[in-house]
Amino acid sequence: MKRKKIDHIRILAILTIFCAISYFYANIFAPRLIPKLLRIGSLRRPMTILILGTDITFDAVTGEPIPEINGRTDTILLMRIDPMRYKMYLLSIPRDSLVDIPGFGWQKINAAHVFGGVGLTEKTIEKLTGIKADYFIKVNPYASIKLVDLLGGINVYIDKDMYYVDRAQNLNIDLKQGWHKLAGKQAEGYIRFRHDFLGDIGRIGRQQNLLQTVFRSFTRPSNLLKAPYAFNIARRYIQTDLPLLKIIRLANFARMLSPSDVLTFTASGETGLHPTAGAIWQLDHQSLRKIAQDHF
């Protein structure tokens, strides 16, 4: 009788260990297999995040960056997270879009950050789209360089030769068509190049592609050990009002997504000229409102 009791305890212990190992394995390699009620540290409610990528102003004489000057926004991206549907929606707004900036009138949207930082940019986006962001992430150009280098480079298909030199922006782009493993500085050139007939619209596509590639790379189990180093890079080059707990939950949620779960949009329109703003992107407001209503 006593022997049977011991066997039961052993079997229970083995099952407990097996379940713990299975849970740990699933949490690392296949987190989507874990029932929602048993998940730890994952998002449960939708959220919208405004992501801004700023340029850097360099001193014309010394060539050194001037950190105290608010740069223009090279990247303006609204990210909608829907954990119930396992979806992420990305809406890019071209930097040359003509908008009504509160208090400053009709200007290119990338000037909002120069006039009033993140706060004014958020107000401008909300006035334009009707979407109020819950949080923001502002990314310094050096962040993408450091993160890509931390990953050991990323594999990207370059659809055309890209060559452009701009000493004022510290850009020296020289990329050839085809598959390449890009280091950090090359990746920066890839997402900032816009000197072809597609201009800013082509660059937005490359930005979305790079963002998804970096996202997927960091969610691979082999790269999870690099998370502390990525966190140190983020502290130096990224500003956000996202609480740390939500950042962890967002990262865990991103690991559950497949490429088909990420839907990307670009605010459509056409090129034009404005008396004071110069060459602009004239937005299709009806199309923009439909995207906002359907997915945000």
N, C-alpha and C positions, 0 to 999 in steps of 0.2 A: 504493500500500500504506500509505504513511504517512497519506494522507488518510482512509482507512477507519478507522484507529486513532484519529484525532482525532475523527471522527464518533461512534465508539463512546463515547469519553470524554464528549463533549457529551451524548449521549443518556443515559448513566449519571448525569451531573450533573443533567440535567433531571428524571429519574425520582426522584433523591434529594431534590431540592427539592420536587417534587410530593408525595412521600410525607411529607416533614416538614410541609408546609403542611396536608395532609390530617389528619395526626396531631394537629397543633395545633388545627385547626378542630374535629375530633371531641372532643378533650379539653375544649374550651371549651363547645361547643354540644350535643354528643351523646356524652358519655363512656361510655355504656353500649354503644356500638358498638365500642369498643376491646376486643380479646380480653383475657381476664383476665391472661394471661401477659405482656402488653405494657403493662399499666397501671402507672402510677407514682403512689405516694402514696395508694393506696386500701386500705381494710380487707380483710383476708384471713381473720380469725377472728371468730367471734361475740363479743359483749360485752354486758354488762348495766350500765346506768347509772341511779343513783338521782338524780332531779331534784327539788329542794326549792325552793319559792317561799315566802319568809318575809314576814311582815308587819313593820311598824316600830312601835315604841312611842314615842309622843310625850309630851313633858312637858306636864302639864295646865295649867301656869301660862304657860310661854313659848311653847308650841306647837312647840318645836324637837324633832327626833328624838333619841332616846337610843341611840346606836350600841352601847354596851357591854352592853346587855340583849339576851339571846337572845329573838327574837320567836317566836310560834307559826308553824307551817307552814300557809300558806294553800293551797299546792299540794304534793301528794305523788304523784310519778309515777315508775313504773318503765319504762325504755326498753330494749327488747331489740333489738339489731342483728344481723341474720343476712345477712352479705354473700354467702353461697353461694346463697341463695334470693331475693336482692334484696327483703328484707322488713324492716320496722321495726314492732315491736309496742309499743304504749303502754298501760300499765295504770294507771289513776287510782284512788287510794284516798281516799275522802271524808275531809275533815279532822276530822269529828265521829265517826269510827268508834271504837267501844269496843274497846280492845285491852289486853292485859296488857303493860305497859311494865316491862322488867326492873328490879327494885329499887324500883318505885313502884306496882305493882299495876295495877288496872283503871282506866284513864283514857282520855280522848279522845286519839287518836293524835297530834294536833297539839301536845300538851303535851310529847312526848318531846324535842323540840328545846329547849324551855325548860329542862327538867331536865338534859339532857346533850348538847346540841348535835347535830352530824351523827352522831357516833359512836353515841350512844344511839338515834337515829332509825334508823340502819342495823341495829342489833341488834334493834330492835322489828319492823322490816319483815321481817327474816330469820326471826324467831320466828313471825310471823304467816303468811308465805307460803311459807317454805322456800327463798326465793330470796336468794342472796348477791350483792349488787351488786359489780361489779369496780371501779367508780369512782363518784364523786358529783359533782353540779353543784348549787351553792346560789346561787339567784338573788335579788338584792335587787330590790324593786319598781321602783326607778328604772331598772333595766336594760331592762325592756320599754318604758318611756317613751322612753328615749334611742334604742333600736334602731328603734322604729317611726318616730320623728322622722327618724332617719338615712335611712330608706327613703322619706321624703317622705310618710308616711302609708300606710295599708293599707285596701283596700276590703273591707268586712264587711257582711253582711246581718244586721240587728238584728230579731229576730222579735217584739219587743214594746217598748212604751215602758218606759224604765228611769229611775226618779228615786229618789235616796237621798242624804242628806247625813249625814256622820259626821265631826265636827271632830276627834275623838280619833284617827282614822285618816287625817286629811287627805283625805277623800273628798268629792267634790261631783259626783255622777253625774246627768246630765240628757241622755238619749239617746232619740231617737225611732225608731219602727219604720220599716224600709225599708233600702235600700242606702245606705251612707254611707262616705266616706273619713275614717277616724279618725286624728287626731293622737295622739301618744304618751299624753298625759294622758287622752284619751277612751278609748283602748284599755285603759288601766289600769282605768278604771271599768267597761268592758265585761266584763273577766274577773274583777272582784272583786264585781260585783253578785250578790246572792243573796237578795234580799228579794221573792220571789214564792213560789208554792205548790211549785215544784220545789226551792227552796232551794239547797243545796250541789251537788245532782246537776245542776241546770241550769247552775250556774257551771262545773262540770267540763267539760261539753260545750263551753262557750264557750272555756275554757282550751285544750282540745284543738284547737278550730278555729283559734284565734289562733296557737298554736304551729305548726301546719301551714302557715298562711298566711305567717307570717314566714319559716319554713324555705324555702318555695318561692320567696318573693321574693328572698332572699339568694342562691339558687342560679341565678337568671337571669343570663345573661352580662352584661346591662346593669348589674347591681349588683355584679359581681365586683370592680370598682375601689374599692368602698366597704369591702372586707374589712379594710384596715388601720385604718380608723376604727372598725369594729365590734370589732376586736381591742382597741383602746384603751378602748372602753366596757366590754368584758368584763373587762379588767384592773381596772377601778374598782369594778364592781358585781357581779361574778360570782366565786365561789370554787369551785375544783375541784382534784382530785388527778389529773386527766387530763394525761398528758405532752403537750407541744406537738405532737409528731409525730403522736400519736393524734388530737388535735383536728383537724389538717390532713387526716388520712385520713378521719375521720368526716365532715368537711365535703365532701370529694370524693365519698364514698359517698352522702351525702344528695342530691347533684346528679343521681345516677342514678335516683332513685326517682320514680315517678309517684304521684298521690294514691291509686290503687288498691293500691299496695305498702305503704301505711301502715294498719295495723289497730289500732283503738282499742277499749279495754275499760274499763269502770268496775266496781269491786267492788260487786256488788249487795247489797241488804239492805232494811231497813225502818226507819222512825223509831221511837224508843222513849224511855223515861225511865229514868235511873239514879239511885239514892239520893244519890250524891255528885257524879257527873259531869253531871247534868242531862239536857237533851235530847241524845240520841245517835243514831248510825247503827248499827243492829244488823246486823252483817255476815252474809251467807250464806256460811259458811266452806266448804261443799261446792262451791259455784260458784267461789269464789276459788281453791280448790285445783285445780280442773279447768283454769281459765285458766292457772295457773302450770305445770301439767304439760304442757299442750298447746302452749304458746307460749314458755315461759321455761326 
